[in-house]
């Protein structure tokens, strides 16, 4: 039996039936060299979508993002991953040939704003307010397939 690659995926809805980001499959085990496609779909009519990789030692790292249909950009660590954005609601992530160093948790997010998100996803409510972020209860939010929404607008903007 060959070495297997285990990729874990966060897959919890935002909690509201009418507003959510979902990614499938929830969990996936693949052999090295196999192709992996992770679907991400949002129903909030957001223009921006993002793919992050979360490793315990490295934290969240931006893989790719899209600012609108047909417009995709590389993130901080894009190599080994590809994305497409043919529909506003869909942003699949593809690993053409899975490797053991890609064993990770992958998170898809969406946003209606133009703010870059890499530095705010792990922030707690108090830390965000101390850093000058607006009230988490109002304003545009970044929503993750793991069920968390965080504000993306600084005070005074």
PyMOL commands that set and color helices and strands:
alter all, ss='L'
color gray80, all
select helices_A, chain A and resi 100-102+125-130
alter helices_A, ss='H'
color red, helices_A
select strands_A, chain A and resi 4-9+21-24+27-31+36-42+48-55+59-68+71-74+82-83+93-95+105-111+141-144+149-151
alter strands_A, ss='S'
color yellow, strands_A
deselect
rebuild
show_as cartoon
